[in-house]
Amino acid sequence: HELNRMGQSALRTMLFVTLAPRGSTLFAAARLPTWLPHPSPLFTCAMRACRAGRSCAPQRAVRMVSGAAIEDKAADAAVEEEGSPYVAAMDEIVSLCKRRGFIFLSSEVYGGFSGFYDYGPLGVELRQNIKAAWWRDFVHRREDIVGLDSSVISSPNIWKASGHVEGFSDPMVDCKESKLRFRADQLFWCRAEVDGELLGYVSLLESGDMEEKAMAMAQKMKRKAKLQGSLTLSELKDFTEATPDEQALVPSPETGKPGALTAPRDFNLMFQTNVGAMADAASVAYLRPETAQGIFTNFRNVVSTGRVKVPFGIAQIGKAFRNEITPRNFIFRSREFEQMEIEFFIPPDEDVWAQFHEEWIETSNRWLLSIGLRPELLSRDAHPPHKLAHYARACTDMMFTFPFGTQELSGCAARGNYDLSQHAAASGKSMEYFDEERKEKYVPHVIEPSFGVDRLMLAVLTSAYAEDEVGGEKRTLLKFHPRLAPIKVAVLPLVKNKPALTAKATELFKKLQRRYYVQYDAAGAIGRRYRRQDEVGTPFCVTVDFETLDDGTVTLRDRDS
């Protein structure tokens, strides 16, 4: 049998595993906690005896003991003030990511390049594990979804037909004093009054505590004006909702000077390039701003070759590029990012799309919980009708409480048949599907669950970040779900100057390497090595000690017990 991955509240367990000769059954007797879904076997590969030997291996046991008792303040305090969930500060997460090799600023030796990030040795493992978990759960473990990998650069006619060339834009404003640019729908303002008389206007960039910041700014204005009376603020609105007269009175968030902001204007987010030897209008192409259009334009190919029947889905993981006006909040909003999207094709009947949409919302939510996101940090936001795209029937975002506020983590949209119809009209190729059971042709409608790898990685880091205190020393650790942890197991010889111990540890390390990304660490005291692994989220440590030489047992430390 195989060991399922440990839950967050693992029991103190004494596990005995008897290793028998090659080809025999591995028997495990244990007092196990309630397992989470999607088992991920951990030690099967390493604990099979003598793969290459003919003779029977001696019986050996694996000792499993709980980790050092710690005072985990993050776990014990599920909520802070007034029920607010604990969320680490953004600078703490950024510092840990840089210090431990998860994420680096791109082109750092040249001072960095805004909106772009590089992923270090542990970061690339975490990203890969997120993508592998998504692909396995949504493609390999379903019979109604197939995969696709479309090109990053494709015919510019695709983006004309989809409306991206004309309409894929964000409203932008410039500060004439500081020369900075802002997204108008992320720049908020309000009117401040004292006893009903105008005091002035305040402006600030979107954040999770805008109301508090706006009030603090208004109080400062009141003190400066030396006024007495009751201070009130109007509702915060984004800059696109301001009238021309109000725009002239709203100060720049950078300089505080009224009238310094230009009127909003559209800014196309697509990166333009040229294909071929000539850089002229005929050679213009675009880096894709989303992966979805590659799925729609390959709909006919998949239907004709994939033996699929509606309802079915096409999944894709791939890079996308958007020339964001103000990339910010670390990897939450960057100019180069990776998407995990499914276009799930359904019949066009009016009475079916809502059910499919709700099912995919629930499926997405369950998956986010299954990879270790804290449920108290998740919420939903259903778009009101007046904020939907013109072709959309419904859209619900899964929201997550990041260190900078509650923002969109993933989305699930009912897109109708807009995209397939647009490409059929522009290309002259039919996108109709013949339904064998109904004996009719129709253009399928689409439900689109969409996830961002980078945004999801930041949510995973936020959920996993914790602090503990041992002997008065405050230290950080990452409680990654074992399925996502960059390093699955660390193999630690108790001391490094005993060749017999290091030989046994190396042997176990090599066996584990056949299946998992594992780390061998012999430097420093055993406690320090445990802490190093805790800080990078390693769920299990295997210590080879002197008892190993006597009876073949090792100590298995669970990070969360």
C-alpha positions, 0 to 999 in steps of 0.5 A, spaced: 500 500 500 502 507 499 502 512 504 497 518 502 499 525 504 499 528 511 493 532 513 494 539 516 493 536 523 497 529 523 496 525 529 502 523 533 503 516 529 508 510 530 508 507 523 511 500 522 513 498 515 515 491 514 520 491 507 520 484 504 523 481 498 523 484 491 516 483 488 512 482 495 507 486 498 509 492 502 505 492 508 504 498 513 500 498 519 499 505 522 494 509 526 493 515 520 489 521 520 483 523 516 486 523 509 485 529 504 482 527 497 487 526 491 492 521 494 499 522 493 504 516 495 510 518 498 515 513 500 513 507 496 519 508 491 524 508 497 521 503 501 521 497 497 527 492 499 532 490 494 530 491 487 536 489 484 537 483 489 535 476 489 536 474 496 531 476 501 532 482 504 532 482 512 526 485 515 527 493 517 522 498 520 521 505 519 520 509 525 515 515 524 515 520 530 512 527 531 516 533 529 519 538 535 513 541 539 512 548 537 508 554 539 505 556 532 502 562 533 499 562 526 495 556 527 493 557 534 490 564 532 485 563 526 483 570 527 486 576 529 482 583 530 474 582 530 475 576 526 479 578 521 483 572 518 491 572 519 495 574 513 502 575 513 505 582 510 507 583 503 514 585 505 515 578 509 513 574 503 517 578 498 523 577 503 522 570 504 521 568 496 528 572 495 532 569 501 530 562 499 530 562 492 523 562 490 522 569 486 527 574 483 526 580 480 527 579 472 534 583 470 536 584 477 543 585 475 541 591 471 536 594 476 530 590 474 525 590 469 518 592 471 512 587 471 517 581 470 519 576 474 524 570 474 523 564 478 528 560 482 530 553 484 524 552 489 519 557 485 520 553 479 518 547 482 512 550 486 510 552 479 511 546 476 507 542 482 501 547 481 500 546 474 501 538 474 496 538 480 491 542 475 493 538 469 492 531 473 485 533 476 482 537 470 485 533 464 487 526 466 482 524 472 476 526 467 473 523 461 470 529 458 476 534 457 482 533 453 489 538 452 492 543 447 498 547 447 497 553 442 502 557 439 504 564 443 504 568 436 498 566 431 495 570 425 493 577 427 486 576 424 484 572 430 485 578 435 481 582 430 476 577 430 475 576 437 475 584 438 482 584 442 485 589 437 479 594 437 477 593 444 482 590 449 484 596 453 484 599 460 483 606 461 489 610 463 491 617 466 497 621 466 500 625 472 502 631 468 507 633 474 510 627 476 509 623 469 507 617 472 501 613 469 495 610 472 489 605 471 483 610 471 479 604 474 484 603 479 485 610 481 479 612 487 477 618 489 472 621 494 469 628 496 471 631 503 466 635 507 466 639 513 459 640 516 456 639 509 461 644 506 466 642 501 473 641 504 476 638 498 478 631 494 482 626 496 485 620 491 489 614 492 490 607 488 486 601 490 488 597 496 484 593 501 484 599 506 482 605 502 476 607 506 481 608 512 487 611 508 482 616 505 479 618 512 486 619 514 488 624 508 481 628 509 483 629 517 490 631 515 486 636 510 482 638 515 487 640 520 491 643 515 485 648 514 484 649 521 477 647 521 472 645 526 466 640 525 464 634 523 468 630 517 464 626 512 466 623 506 462 621 499 463 614 497 469 612 493 469 611 486 474 610 481 476 615 476 472 613 470 466 615 474 468 622 475 465 628 471 469 632 467 468 638 472 470 633 478 476 630 474 479 637 474 478 637 482 481 630 484 488 631 486 494 626 483 495 620 488 503 622 487 503 629 488 497 631 491 496 637 486 489 638 483 488 638 476 494 634 474 491 628 472 489 628 464 482 625 462 482 617 461 483 614 455 484 607 452 490 604 452 491 597 448 494 592 452 497 587 447 504 587 445 506 588 438 511 585 434 513 583 427 514 577 423 518 576 417 524 580 414 520 586 413 517 591 419 511 594 416 504 593 417 503 587 413 508 583 418 504 586 425 503 580 429 501 580 437 504 576 443 497 573 445 494 576 451 490 570 453 490 562 451 483 562 450 483 564 443 487 558 441 482 553 444 477 556 440 480 556 433 482 549 434 475 547 436 474 544 429 481 540 429 479 537 436 472 535 434 474 531 428 480 528 431 479 527 439 473 523 439 469 528 443 462 529 444 458 535 447 459 537 453 466 536 453 472 541 454 479 543 452 484 545 457 491 549 456 496 551 460 501 557 457 504 564 457 500 570 456 502 577 455 499 584 457 502 591 457 499 592 464 499 600 465 501 599 472 504 592 474 504 591 482 503 587 488 509 583 486 507 577 481 499 578 482 499 583 476 505 582 471 506 583 464 508 576 463 504 570 466 501 563 465 494 561 465 491 555 466 484 555 462 478 550 460 473 552 455 467 547 456 463 546 450 455 545 452 449 545 448 445 551 446 439 550 450 437 556 455 435 551 461 442 548 461 448 553 461 446 555 469 447 548 471 454 547 468 456 554 470 454 553 477 457 546 477 464 549 475 464 554 480 463 549 485 469 544 482 473 550 482 472 552 489 473 544 491 480 544 487 482 550 490 481 548 497 484 541 495 491 544 494 491 547 501 488 554 500 485 557 507 478 557 506 477 563 511 481 567 505 476 565 500 470 568 497 466 569 491 464 575 487 458 574 482 458 580 477 452 584 476 449 584 470 451 591 468 458 589 469 458 583 464 461 583 458 456 584 452 457 577 450 457 574 457 451 571 461 454 570 467 461 571 471 463 569 478 470 570 481 473 566 486 476 572 491 482 571 495 484 575 501 492 577 499 496 581 504 494 587 499 486 586 500 481 581 497 482 580 489 480 576 484 484 569 484 480 565 478 474 566 474 468 562 471 464 565 466 459 563 461 461 566 455 455 564 450 457 562 443 460 569 442 467 566 440 466 561 436 461 565 432 466 571 431 471 566 428 466 562 424 464 569 421 471 572 420 474 565 417 468 563 413 469 556 416 463 553 420 464 552 427 458 548 428 457 541 431 453 535 429 450 532 435 449 525 434 443 524 439 439 530 437 440 529 430 442 537 429 447 542 428 449 548 433 454 552 435 456 550 442 456 555 448 462 555 453 463 555 460 470 558 462 474 556 468 480 560 468 486 560 473 492 564 473 499 560 475 502 566 478 496 569 482 495 562 484 502 561 486 502 567 491 495 565 494 499 558 495 505 562 499 500 567 503 496 561 505 502 557 507 506 562 510 506 561 518 510 563 524 512 560 530 516 561 536 521 557 539 526 559 545 524 566 544 526 566 537 521 568 532 522 564 525 518 563 519 515 556 516 511 554 509 506 549 510 505 547 503 500 542 502 505 536 500 502 535 493 505 542 492 511 542 496 517 544 492 522 539 496 518 532 498 523 529 503 529 531 506 534 526 507 539 528 513 544 523 516 545 525 524 552 527 523 556 527 517 563 525 519 561 517 520 561 514 513 557 508 515 551 513 516 552 518 510 552 511 506 546 509 508 543 516 507 546 516 500 542 510 499 536 512 501 536 519 498 538 515 491 532 511 492 527 517 493 530 521 487 527 516 482 520 518 484 521 525 487 524 531 488 528 530 494 534 534 498 540 531 501 543 535 507 548 534 512 551 541 514 550 543 521 546 541 527 540 537 526 535 542 529 538 547 524 537 543 518 529 541 520 528 549 521 531 550 514 527 545 511 521 548 515 522 555 512 522 552 504 515 548 506 518 541 506 513 536 509 517 530 511 525 529 513 528 522 514 534 522 519 539 516 518 541 515 525 545 510 529 539 506 530 539 505 523 546 501 523 543 496 528 536 495 526 535 499 519 530 504 522 530 511 520 526 517 524 521 520 519 519 527 521 512 530 519 513 538 519 506 539 521 505 534 527 
